[in-house]
Amino acid sequence: MDELLDKFLGVLTGETELYRGLLHLLQEEKKAVVYAELKGLNETAKEKESLILKIRILEEERVNLLKKIAAVLGSPSPSLTLN
């Protein structure tokens, strides 16, 4: 169980870092829009696509880990929260 929780925490930490990166990227994209920098927009679009894919992969892993944790606890996964 400890191993599952450690993996779960690692996934949450990874998602947090990726979302922070996405926020920074969106701020850069906003600057590119304001200053009409087409090259900057193209670069941020590519980076944003990559980040979103990484987030999606981690989210799938988080859901799978949550199901495994729920099975160990004998509880349905939708009833598990971080409260």
N, C-alpha and C positions, 0 to 999 in steps of 0.2 A: 504494500500500500504506500509506503514512504517513497518508493521509486516512482510510482504513478504520480504522486503529488509533486515530487521534484520535477518531473517532466512537465506536468501541468503548469507549474510556476515558471519554468523555463520558456514555455510557449507564450504565456501571458507577458513575460518580460520582453520576449522577441516581438510580439505584436505591439507592445507599447513603444518600443524603439522604432518600429516601422511606421507607426502612426505619427510619431514625432517627425520622422523623416518626410512623411507625406505632407505634414503641416508646413514644414520649411519649404518643400518643393512648391506647394500651392502659393506661398508667399512670393517665391521667385517668379512663378507664373504670373501672378498679379502685377508684379513690376514690369514683366515683359509686355503685358497687355497695355499697361499705362503708358509705357514708352514706345509702343508699337515695334517691338523687337521680334521679328519673325523667327530669326535663328534661335533666340532664347525660348520662344514658344515651342518650336519643334523639339528642342533638347528636353525641355520639361515634360512634354507630352510623352516622349520615349521613356524617360525616367519614371514618370507617373505610372505608365503602363506596367513597367517592371515591378515597381513597389506594390501595386495593387495585386499583381499575380502572387507575389511573395506573401502578402497579407492573406489572400484567399487560401493559399496552401497551409499557412499556420492556423487559420480559422478551422479548416477541415481537421487538422491534427488536434486542435483544442476540443472540438466536438467529439472526436473519437476517444480521446482520453477521458472526457467527461462521462461518456457511456461506460467505459471500463471502470471508472471510479464508482459510478452508480451501481454497476453489477456487483462489485466487491461489497458495497454497503447494503445491497439488497433493496435499493430504492430506484424508482424510475428517474431517468436522467432529467426530464423537465422539472422535477421538483427540487433539484439541487441548485443552490444559489451560493453566492459568495458572502452572504450576510452572516 
